[in-house]
């Protein structure tokens, strides 16, 4: 066995063990926050839709982007290959019931996202030029006190590591491998992706958010629209598909061990799909134009709702209802592709184009969004002078990701992503008392729209 193979095996084993240990920690934290905030993700879901729709946007508030743009930037990193390949993996190895447990993670994940974004807004730093920085590193240090700064530094260091590996190189490699199916050389794909990534990220969060606010709705509608067509191409199978999801979620046919397997696959893929608790999304939400931390918190709740309860559900039901889970041995993205090709039986190439285009867009937007997470983290660690060199290095790593074999890089990225979750969750759990006060104060007041605010200013 070569040194590289040994290294791959060691890092793969470490990644598996850390991710398994992380599952109860994430679920426990999600349940704890949900109970402490009295199921805020369900009670205030209507308010979440109102804020995302721009009802309370005030362009005079501090910040860089609107609520919708902040959500789009966060979703552009969250909606990724996991929505296509991750769901398929969960169903292949956990069965239809795994999708139910993905839903469970989304419900608890909504509470975690609320907590993360609220804290990120409240403890963010406003720079001299009016730009802002926020995220776990800031609410760990400022919320828990200066003595906790080493933990904040650990988080930021891991976030920078993740940005290069999980958020960048892995995604670029996925795009390059898809391009090989069309006989496009990996070097050409790498140059092209790097160019378009650089075109966006050099402009910072405003350009990233502007691009994300256009691309995210477009790619979500394309993929969800295609999935709905696949699902309704055989309407008689929809009911049995949902029946198998619920029955499989609690089935003891394979014994207690079989039930645990179903739960583990669903929970694991759900947590990695919506990224709740990992601490990345609040970095984007911290840039929102608002004086109300809780208001951005309710916006962040929409992340797991859209990512898991909508997009992952579409993937799962499409796979189950078309019967490809039983009729083929395919797994990962190939299984999802087979479901789409089956649904578009009259023209399978349409299904192929939808899935491959979605892979391209999902991966590209993830690369772009993670660059912002990295540059805010490097700003915290070193200062604003490090941002430009970081961005150019990030573009270079995009090219490398497309052309290099990445088994080792995937493992390192997964380890860093898992480890950065720990300090973030600790900060969130220790600050839930503060969160309760913020929430109680915010929802005890009446809130006016921007139009009402202007009318009040004019009358005074």
Protein Blocks (a to p, Z undefined) as FASTA:
>chain_A
ZZklmmmmmmmmmmmmmmmmmmmmmmmmmmmmmmmnoomlmmmmmmmmmmmnommgcfkb
gcjbdfklmmmmmmmmmpcfklmmmmmmmmmmnojmlmmmmmmmmmmmmmmmmmmmmmmm
mmpccdfkopacedjklmmmmmnopklmmmmmmmmmmmmmmmmmmmmmmmmmmmmmmmmm
nopafklmmmmmmmmmmmmmmnommlmmmmmmmmmmmmmmmmmmmmmmmmmmmmmlmmmm
mmmmmmmmmpcklojklmmmmmmmmmmmmmmmnoponlmmmmmmmmpccfbfklmmmmmm
mmmmmmmmmmmmmmmmmmmmnommmmpccecjllmmmmmmmmmmmlmmlmmmmmmmmmmm
mmmmmmmmmmmmmmmmmmmmnomklmmmmmmmmmmmmmmmmmpccklmmmmmmmmmmmmm
mmmmmmmmmmmmmmmmmmmmmmmpccddfklmmmmmmmZZ
